[in-house]
Amino acid sequence: MTIKTGSFLFKALLEMCELHSSKVVRGNVKRANARYLGSCGALEARRASLPLCHATPISIPSRSFINLAAPISTRRMEYTECRTLQYTPEQMYNVVATVAQYQHFVPWCKKSRVMKGRNSNIWAELEIGFPPMVERYTSEVTLIPNHQVRAVCTDGSLFSHLETIWRFGPGAKDQPDSCTVDFYVSFEFKSLLHSQLASVFFDEVVKQMVSAFELRAATLCRNQQEASLRRRST
């Protein structure tokens, strides 16, 4: 559902320009549609903030900040990332697979609920956006316990294509409570306006999304440890 798209554009541009204008002015370079981070190596992981695998920048001729005169076409964008985290594959899988809890920690997710399904396949409805614009879409989520979570948008007015894949594997042998997390997202907006905004803020938004799941795992693990200590002390 879209409410006053014009006012949303003005507000989004105002807020995002103030936050990122210094980066845009210095670089004034339009980023490539596909962002790939390097293959994951053995990283020195920390719970709160971890370094990302480095990407090789791709130079593209300079373009204006928002080029409304550009050809009216949407573009598919992709992002991949790999991290080594100090959590077990089971712990990270449980965070990602619990879709109904996204509304409590995923940026810009206003509501999330499981509509139907169980075990390896569920259908979830998510509501995202910035007031006064809120969009709702449905995803089919395929689960492979402790190994993979794949979500594909099946209905909605915001995306013509949206797919996310999380894969979890064991960490280093000398770190039994660690895991590798491979994240992949591919999406394409139906709206030219959304596509052009996304091309400017794509990397920052996706990185915030990935970090939100890591911080969620840290919070849950801390709560579990505190509850265990309380039980032992009583």
C-alpha positions as CSV (number, residue, x, y, z in Angstrom):
1,M,0.0,0.0,0.0
2,T,1.5,3.3,-1.0
3,I,0.4,6.6,0.6
4,K,1.6,9.9,-0.8
5,T,4.6,8.7,-2.7
6,G,5.7,12.3,-3.4
7,S,6.0,13.1,0.3
8,F,7.9,9.9,0.9
9,L,10.4,10.8,-1.8
10,F,11.0,14.2,-0.3
11,K,11.4,12.9,3.2
12,A,13.6,10.0,2.1
13,L,15.9,12.2,0.0
14,L,16.1,14.8,2.8
15,E,17.0,12.3,5.5
16,M,19.4,10.2,3.4
17,C,21.1,13.2,1.7
18,E,21.9,14.7,5.1
19,L,23.4,11.3,6.3
20,H,25.3,10.4,3.2
21,S,25.9,13.7,1.3
22,S,29.6,13.9,2.2
23,K,30.2,10.5,0.7
24,V,28.4,11.3,-2.5
25,V,30.1,14.7,-2.9
26,R,33.6,13.2,-2.5
27,G,33.0,10.2,-4.8
28,N,30.2,11.3,-7.0
29,V,30.4,7.8,-8.5
30,K,27.5,5.6,-9.2
31,R,28.1,2.2,-7.7
32,A,27.9,-1.0,-9.8
33,N,24.6,-2.9,-9.6
34,A,26.3,-6.1,-8.4
35,R,28.3,-6.0,-5.1
36,Y,30.4,-9.0,-4.3
37,L,32.6,-9.3,-1.2
38,G,35.6,-11.7,-1.4
39,S,35.5,-15.3,-0.2
40,C,35.4,-15.8,3.5
41,G,38.7,-16.6,5.2
42,A,39.6,-17.2,8.8
43,L,38.6,-13.9,10.5
44,E,39.2,-12.7,14.0
45,A,35.6,-12.7,15.0
46,R,34.0,-10.6,17.6
47,R,30.5,-10.6,18.9
48,A,29.6,-7.0,18.4
49,S,31.3,-5.9,15.2
50,L,33.2,-7.9,12.7
51,P,35.3,-6.9,9.6
52,L,33.7,-7.7,6.3
53,C,35.5,-9.4,3.5
54,H,37.0,-6.8,1.2
55,A,35.7,-6.0,-2.2
56,T,37.5,-4.8,-5.3
57,P,36.0,-1.5,-6.3
58,I,34.6,-1.2,-9.8
59,S,35.0,2.2,-11.5
60,I,32.0,3.5,-13.4
61,P,31.6,6.9,-15.1
62,S,30.3,9.6,-12.8
63,R,26.5,10.0,-12.7
64,S,24.3,12.5,-10.9
65,F,22.9,11.7,-7.4
66,I,19.4,11.0,-8.6
67,N,19.1,11.1,-12.4
68,L,15.3,11.4,-13.1
69,A,16.1,11.8,-16.7
70,A,17.6,8.3,-16.9
71,P,15.8,5.7,-19.0
72,I,12.7,4.3,-17.3
73,S,13.9,0.9,-16.3
74,T,14.5,-1.0,-13.1
75,R,17.6,-2.9,-12.3
76,R,18.3,-6.1,-10.5
77,M,20.9,-5.7,-7.7
78,E,22.9,-8.4,-5.9
79,Y,25.0,-8.6,-2.8
80,T,27.0,-11.4,-1.2
81,E,28.9,-11.5,2.0
82,C,30.7,-14.0,4.2
83,R,31.4,-13.7,7.9
84,T,32.9,-15.9,10.6
85,L,30.9,-15.5,13.8
86,Q,31.4,-16.7,17.3
87,Y,28.1,-18.6,17.4
88,T,27.2,-22.1,16.4
89,P,25.4,-22.8,13.1
90,E,22.4,-23.8,15.1
91,Q,22.3,-20.5,16.9
92,M,22.5,-18.4,13.8
93,Y,20.0,-20.6,11.9
94,N,17.5,-20.1,14.7
95,V,17.8,-16.3,14.5
96,V,17.3,-16.3,10.7
97,A,14.6,-19.0,10.6
98,T,12.4,-17.3,13.3
99,V,10.7,-14.9,10.7
100,A,7.9,-13.9,13.1
101,Q,10.5,-12.1,15.3
102,Y,11.9,-9.9,12.5
103,Q,9.7,-7.0,13.5
104,H,11.6,-6.7,16.7
105,F,15.2,-6.3,15.3
106,V,15.3,-6.1,11.5
107,P,15.7,-2.4,10.3
108,W,12.6,-1.0,8.7
109,C,10.5,-4.1,9.3
110,K,7.3,-2.9,10.9
111,K,5.4,-6.2,11.1
112,S,6.2,-9.9,10.4
113,R,4.1,-13.0,10.8
114,V,3.9,-16.5,9.6
115,M,0.8,-17.1,7.6
116,K,0.9,-20.8,7.0
117,G,3.2,-23.8,6.6
118,R,5.4,-25.7,9.0
119,N,8.6,-27.7,9.1
120,S,10.6,-27.0,5.9
121,N,8.2,-24.6,4.1
122,I,6.4,-21.5,5.5
123,W,4.8,-18.5,4.0
124,A,5.5,-15.2,5.8
125,E,4.0,-11.7,5.4
126,L,6.3,-8.8,6.1
127,E,5.6,-5.0,6.2
128,I,8.5,-2.6,5.6
129,G,9.1,1.0,4.9
130,F,9.3,4.5,6.2
131,P,6.2,6.5,7.2
132,P,4.0,7.6,5.5
133,M,4.9,4.8,3.0
134,V,4.6,1.2,4.1
135,E,4.7,-1.8,1.8
136,R,3.6,-5.4,2.4
137,Y,4.8,-8.5,0.7
138,T,4.7,-12.3,1.0
139,S,7.6,-14.6,0.9
140,E,7.9,-18.4,0.6
141,V,10.6,-19.5,3.1
142,T,12.4,-22.8,2.6
143,L,14.2,-24.2,5.7
144,I,17.0,-26.7,5.9
145,P,17.6,-26.9,9.7
146,N,21.0,-25.5,10.8
147,H,22.2,-25.2,7.2
148,Q,20.1,-22.9,5.0
149,V,17.2,-20.4,5.0
150,R,16.0,-19.3,1.5
151,A,13.2,-16.7,1.0
152,V,11.6,-15.8,-2.3
153,C,9.0,-13.0,-2.7
154,T,5.8,-14.4,-4.1
155,D,3.4,-11.4,-3.9
156,G,3.6,-7.7,-3.3
157,S,3.7,-4.3,-5.1
158,L,7.2,-3.4,-4.1
159,F,9.4,-6.0,-5.7
160,S,9.3,-7.6,-9.1
161,H,12.0,-10.0,-7.7
162,L,13.4,-10.7,-4.2
163,E,15.5,-13.6,-3.1
164,T,17.6,-14.0,0.0
165,I,19.7,-17.0,1.0
166,W,21.5,-17.7,4.3
167,R,23.9,-20.6,4.6
168,F,25.6,-21.7,7.8
169,G,28.6,-23.9,8.2
170,P,31.0,-25.0,10.9
171,G,33.8,-22.6,11.9
172,A,37.5,-23.3,12.4
173,K,38.4,-26.5,14.2
174,D,40.1,-24.6,17.0
175,Q,36.8,-22.6,17.5
176,P,34.1,-25.2,18.1
177,D,31.5,-22.6,18.9
178,S,32.0,-20.6,15.7
179,C,30.4,-20.8,12.3
180,T,30.6,-19.3,8.8
181,V,27.6,-17.4,7.5
182,D,27.2,-16.8,3.8
183,F,24.5,-14.2,2.9
184,Y,23.1,-13.6,-0.6
185,V,20.4,-11.2,-1.7
186,S,19.1,-10.4,-5.2
187,F,16.2,-8.0,-5.8
188,E,14.6,-5.7,-8.3
189,F,12.0,-3.0,-7.6
190,K,9.0,-2.5,-9.7
191,S,9.3,1.3,-9.3
192,L,12.0,3.4,-11.0
193,L,12.0,5.7,-8.0
194,H,12.8,2.9,-5.6
195,S,15.5,1.5,-7.9
196,Q,17.3,4.9,-8.1
197,L,17.2,5.4,-4.3
198,A,18.4,1.8,-3.8
199,S,21.4,2.3,-6.2
200,V,22.6,5.1,-3.9
201,F,22.1,3.6,-0.5
202,F,22.2,-0.1,-1.4
203,D,25.4,-1.2,0.3
204,E,24.7,0.7,3.6
205,V,21.2,-0.7,3.9
206,V,22.2,-4.3,3.3
207,K,25.1,-4.1,5.7
208,Q,22.8,-2.8,8.4
209,M,20.5,-5.8,7.7
210,V,23.2,-8.3,8.1
211,S,24.6,-6.7,11.2
212,A,21.1,-6.7,12.7
213,F,21.0,-10.6,12.7
214,E,24.4,-10.7,14.3
215,L,23.4,-8.4,17.1
216,R,20.2,-10.4,17.5
217,A,22.3,-13.5,18.1
218,A,24.5,-11.7,20.6
219,T,21.4,-10.6,22.5
220,L,19.8,-14.0,22.6
221,C,23.0,-15.7,23.7
222,R,23.6,-13.2,26.4
223,N,20.0,-13.6,27.7
224,Q,20.5,-17.4,27.7
225,Q,23.7,-17.1,29.7
226,E,22.1,-14.8,32.2
227,A,19.2,-17.1,32.6
228,S,21.5,-20.1,33.1
229,L,23.4,-18.2,35.8
230,R,20.2,-17.3,37.6
231,R,19.1,-20.9,37.7
232,R,22.4,-22.0,39.1
233,S,22.3,-19.4,41.8
234,T,18.9,-20.3,43.0
